[in-house]
Amino acid sequence: MSPGARFDYTTVGHVTIDVLPDGTRRPGGTAFYSALQASRLGLRALVLTRGVVPEIERLLEPYRTELELEIQPAEQTTTLRTSGSGATRRQHLLAWAGPVEGAPSLDTSILHLAPVARESPRRWRGEARFVGLTPQGLVREWPAGGGEISLAAADPAAFPQRCDALVLSEVEQVSCAELVSQSRRAGAVVAVTAGHRPTAVHPPGGGTLHVPTPATGETGDDIGAGDVFAAAFFIALREGQPAPDAAAFAAAAAALRIAGSGTSAIVGRSAIEALVHAGAGLTS
């Protein structure tokens, strides 16, 4: 990455408590899953988040040899009750940590703005050589006091000061239309994921390429798969891979995540590259 940078990969967003249908509570949030994928690709990864400090520290204790952690203290940790999967997933906001305060001071090769609940800052201080955005948290809304999360149009006032690449899901396209248009005009690469179907990649020069998700023959759960895709995509782009190749690498990482269960299915570079070489490619 960048030898002079303190970190290779920095995520900014809420680490969440995810409450599953059986009552199990486990760490979640794009900032967590994406940073963990970056770490397992050999990068120095930092999570900058907000919440109840001892609660988040306990939640991420099993991963502290892989991740650095910076926590802005808050009265609550963002907590989500989750059911379903893919397009049928439903989430209820049970607690919210509030927006990340100020303009964070950064020294990173890759900055991943990873909001899940309208928390990420528009601006930052210091150095970020490459900026990636997963905008799902910019388009979420919920009733006052918490409740079921739905999608609304992104507020242009929340758009970041700079963006080199975006990753969003097909269900977020309408809400993110203005953000995508503005980012493409500014030269960003945009990837739109679609579950098991091909990912649409929009390079800066125009046009669309479709990158299939490789079959693994196994299916586990899909929580965090989009976050894994985003991290792998941003990293491959930063390493200089063309957008279609970066998307193929990311699609393989996401497929391997879905083939397993939990964070143990977030794997390293050799497993991802092996799946890419086994058959991932482009369709027109």
C-alpha positions in Angstrom: 0.0 0.0 0.0 1.6 3.3 1.0 4.7 2.7 3.1 4.5 6.2 4.7 0.9 5.7 5.9 0.1 4.7 9.4 -2.7 2.4 8.3 -3.4 0.7 5.0 -7.2 0.5 5.4 -9.3 2.6 7.7 -13.1 2.2 8.0 -15.3 4.9 9.5 -18.7 3.9 10.7 -20.7 2.2 13.5 -19.6 -1.2 14.7 -23.1 -2.6 15.6 -24.6 -5.1 17.9 -26.5 -7.4 15.6 -29.4 -9.3 17.3 -30.4 -12.4 15.3 -33.8 -14.1 15.3 -32.6 -16.6 18.0 -31.5 -13.8 20.3 -27.8 -14.2 19.5 -25.9 -11.0 19.7 -22.7 -10.6 17.6 -20.6 -7.8 16.1 -21.7 -6.3 12.8 -21.6 -3.2 10.6 -19.7 -2.5 7.4 -16.9 -0.9 9.3 -16.2 -4.2 11.1 -16.7 -6.7 8.3 -14.8 -4.7 5.7 -11.8 -4.0 8.0 -11.6 -7.7 8.9 -11.5 -8.6 5.2 -8.8 -6.0 4.7 -6.8 -7.4 7.6 -7.1 -10.9 6.2 -5.7 -9.6 2.9 -2.6 -8.6 4.8 -3.4 -4.9 5.4 -3.0 -2.8 8.6 -6.6 -2.1 9.4 -8.2 0.5 11.7 -11.8 0.8 12.7 -12.9 4.3 13.7 -16.3 4.0 15.3 -18.7 5.4 17.9 -20.6 3.8 20.8 -20.2 2.5 24.4 -16.5 2.0 24.7 -16.3 -1.1 27.0 -19.2 -2.7 25.1 -17.5 -2.4 21.7 -14.2 -3.5 23.1 -15.7 -6.6 24.5 -17.6 -7.2 21.3 -14.4 -7.0 19.2 -12.0 -8.7 21.7 -11.7 -11.9 19.6 -10.4 -9.8 16.7 -8.1 -7.4 18.4 -5.0 -9.1 17.0 -6.3 -8.3 13.6 -7.8 -4.8 14.0 -6.9 -1.5 15.6 -9.8 0.3 17.2 -10.6 4.0 17.8 -13.9 4.6 19.6 -15.7 7.9 20.1 -17.7 7.5 23.3 -21.5 7.6 23.2 -24.4 6.7 25.5 -25.5 3.8 23.2 -24.0 1.4 20.7 -25.9 1.1 17.5 -28.0 -2.1 17.8 -29.9 -3.7 15.0 -32.4 -6.6 15.1 -32.0 -8.5 11.8 -34.2 -11.2 10.1 -34.2 -12.7 6.6 -31.4 -12.5 4.1 -30.7 -10.9 0.8 -33.6 -8.9 -0.7 -35.9 -10.1 2.1 -33.7 -8.9 5.0 -35.5 -6.7 7.5 -33.7 -4.6 10.2 -35.0 -2.7 13.2 -33.0 0.0 14.8 -33.0 -0.7 18.6 -30.3 1.9 19.6 -28.3 4.5 17.8 -24.8 5.8 18.7 -25.2 9.1 16.8 -23.0 10.7 14.1 -19.3 10.4 14.1 -18.2 13.8 15.5 -15.9 16.3 13.9 -13.6 15.8 11.0 -11.5 12.7 11.9 -7.7 12.9 11.6 -6.5 10.2 9.3 -3.3 8.8 7.9 -4.3 5.9 5.6 -3.8 4.5 2.2 -7.5 3.6 1.8 -10.3 5.3 3.6 -13.6 3.4 3.6 -16.6 5.5 4.6 -18.9 2.8 5.9 -22.1 4.3 7.3 -24.9 2.0 8.4 -27.2 4.6 10.1 -26.4 8.1 8.8 -23.3 8.5 10.9 -20.3 9.1 8.7 -18.6 12.5 8.3 -18.4 14.4 5.0 -15.0 15.7 5.8 -11.7 14.6 7.4 -8.3 15.9 8.1 -5.0 14.4 7.2 -4.2 11.9 4.4 -6.4 9.4 2.6 -4.9 8.3 -0.7 -8.0 6.4 -1.9 -11.6 7.0 -0.7 -14.2 4.3 -1.1 -17.9 4.7 -0.1 -20.6 2.1 0.7 -23.6 4.5 0.9 -26.3 2.3 2.4 -26.2 4.2 5.7 -26.8 7.5 3.9 -30.2 6.3 2.5 -31.6 4.6 5.6 -34.3 6.1 7.8 -36.3 4.9 10.7 -39.1 6.2 13.0 -38.2 8.6 15.8 -37.0 6.5 18.8 -36.2 3.5 16.6 -38.1 1.0 14.5 -38.0 -0.7 11.1 -35.4 0.7 8.7 -36.4 1.8 5.3 -34.7 3.5 2.3 -35.1 7.2 1.3 -33.3 9.4 -1.2 -29.7 10.3 -0.2 -29.3 13.8 1.0 -26.7 15.6 -1.1 -25.6 17.4 2.1 -24.3 14.1 3.3 -22.2 13.3 0.3 -18.5 13.0 1.1 -16.0 15.6 -0.1 -14.3 13.1 -2.3 -14.9 9.6 -3.6 -12.9 7.3 -5.8 -15.2 4.3 -5.8 -18.7 3.3 -4.7 -20.2 -0.1 -3.9 -23.9 -0.4 -3.5 -26.6 -3.0 -3.8 -29.2 -3.0 -6.6 -32.0 -2.3 -4.0 -30.2 1.0 -3.1 -29.9 2.2 -6.7 -33.0 4.4 -6.8 -32.2 6.1 -3.4 -28.5 6.6 -4.5 -29.2 7.8 -8.0 -28.0 11.4 -7.5 -24.9 10.2 -5.6 -24.0 7.7 -8.2 -24.5 10.3 -11.0 -22.4 12.9 -9.2 -19.6 10.4 -8.4 -19.4 9.1 -11.9 -19.1 12.6 -13.3 -16.2 13.1 -10.9 -14.5 10.0 -12.2 -15.4 7.4 -9.6 -15.8 3.7 -10.3 -19.2 2.3 -9.3 -20.1 -1.3 -8.6 -23.7 -2.4 -8.1 -24.0 -5.9 -6.5 -27.0 -8.1 -7.1 -26.6 -11.1 -4.8 -25.8 -14.3 -6.8 -26.4 -12.5 -10.1 -23.6 -10.5 -11.9 -22.3 -7.3 -10.5 -22.7 -4.3 -12.8 -19.5 -2.3 -13.0 -19.5 1.3 -14.3 -16.0 2.5 -15.1 -15.2 6.2 -15.2 -15.1 6.3 -19.0 -18.7 5.2 -19.4 -20.4 1.9 -20.3 -21.2 -1.1 -18.1 -19.6 -4.4 -17.6 -21.1 -7.4 -15.9 -19.0 -9.6 -13.6 -20.5 -12.9 -12.5 -20.3 -14.2 -9.0 -18.5 -17.5 -9.0 -20.3 -20.6 -7.8 -18.9 -22.4 -4.8 -21.4 -25.2 -4.5 -22.1 -24.3 -0.9 -24.4 -21.8 0.8 -24.1 -20.5 4.4 -25.4 -17.1 5.5 -24.8 -13.8 3.6 -24.4 -11.3 6.5 -21.4 -9.1 5.7 -21.0 -10.4 2.1 -21.5 -7.0 0.6 -19.0 -5.5 3.0 -16.4 -8.1 2.1 -17.0 -7.3 -1.6 -16.5 -3.6 -1.0 -13.2 -4.1 0.9 -11.8 -6.5 -1.7 -12.9 -4.2 -4.5 -11.4 -1.0 -3.0 -8.1 -2.9 -2.2 -7.8 -4.3 -5.7 -8.5 -0.9 -7.3 -5.9 0.7 -5.0 -3.4 -2.0 -6.1 -3.9 -0.9 -9.7 -6.2 -3.7 -11.0 -8.6 -2.6 -13.7 -12.2 -2.3 -12.5 -13.5 -5.6 -14.0 -10.6 -7.5 -12.5 -11.1 -5.8 -9.2 -14.8 -6.7 -9.3 -14.0 -10.4 -10.1 -11.7 -10.5 -7.1 -14.3 -8.9 -4.9 -17.1 -11.2 -6.2 -14.9 -14.2 -5.3 -14.3 -12.9 -1.8 -18.1 -12.4 -1.3 -18.9 -15.9 -2.7 -16.5 -17.5 -0.2 -18.1 -15.5 2.6 -21.5 -16.8 1.6 -20.2 -20.3 1.3 -19.4 -20.4 5.0 -20.7 -19.1 8.2 -19.8 -16.0 10.2 -16.4 -14.3 10.3 -14.5 -17.6 9.8 -15.6 -17.4 6.2 -13.8 -14.1 5.6 -10.7 -15.5 4.0 -7.3 -14.5 2.7 -5.8 -13.7 -0.7 -4.8 -17.2 -1.8 -8.3 -18.6 -1.4 -9.9 -15.7 -3.2 -7.4 -15.8 -6.1 -7.8 -19.6 -6.4 -11.6 -19.1 -6.9 -11.0 -16.3 -9.4 -8.6 -18.5 -11.4 -11.1 -21.4 -11.3 -13.6 -19.5 -13.4 -14.6 -16.0 -12.5 -14.8 -13.8 -15.6 -16.7 -11.2 -17.6 -20.0 -11.4 -19.5 -21.2 -8.6 -21.7 
